[in-house]
Amino acid sequence: MLYTYSLSKRTMVHARYSRLKNDDGGNFNFYNNPVNNGVNAGDGAKYTGFMVGLRHSF
């Protein structure tokens, strides 16, 4: 999910929420980062990520 909100004509806030569920024991990544932190996950493991940013155009 990605949400954006314009604060002004040149400034925007954005937030992203991501969730992965490891039903079949697969190996997934958030963007370019591994989500297991070096620990093998079993079936049914869930990972979540949250990001907030501010963009200003000059």
C-alpha positions in Angstrom: 0.0 0.0 0.0 1.3 3.5 -0.8 -0.3 6.7 0.5 0.6 10.2 -0.6 -0.5 13.6 0.6 0.4 17.0 -0.8 1.4 19.5 1.9 1.9 22.3 -0.7 2.5 22.8 -4.4 6.0 21.4 -4.1 6.0 19.2 -0.9 4.6 15.8 -0.5 4.5 13.2 2.3 4.3 9.5 1.4 4.0 6.3 3.4 4.3 2.7 2.4 3.2 -0.5 4.3 4.2 -3.9 3.0 3.5 -7.4 4.3 4.8 -10.8 3.3 3.4 -14.1 4.5 5.5 -17.2 4.1 2.9 -19.9 3.4 5.1 -22.3 1.4 8.5 -21.6 3.0 9.6 -19.4 0.1 12.4 -16.8 0.4 11.3 -13.3 -0.3 12.8 -9.8 -0.2 11.5 -6.3 0.6 12.8 -4.2 -2.2 16.5 -5.2 -2.1 16.8 -6.2 1.5 16.4 -9.8 2.8 13.6 -10.0 5.4 14.9 -13.0 7.4 17.8 -11.2 9.2 19.9 -14.4 8.9 17.3 -16.6 10.5 15.5 -19.3 8.5 11.8 -18.8 8.6 9.3 -21.7 8.8 5.9 -22.0 7.2 3.4 -19.3 8.2 6.1 -16.7 9.1 4.9 -13.1 8.5 7.1 -10.0 7.8 6.0 -6.4 7.7 7.7 -3.2 6.7 6.8 0.5 7.1 8.4 3.6 5.4 7.6 7.3 5.7 9.2 9.9 3.5 9.0 13.6 2.6 9.7 15.0 -0.9 10.3 18.6 -1.7 10.9 19.9 -5.3 13.2 22.9 -5.6 
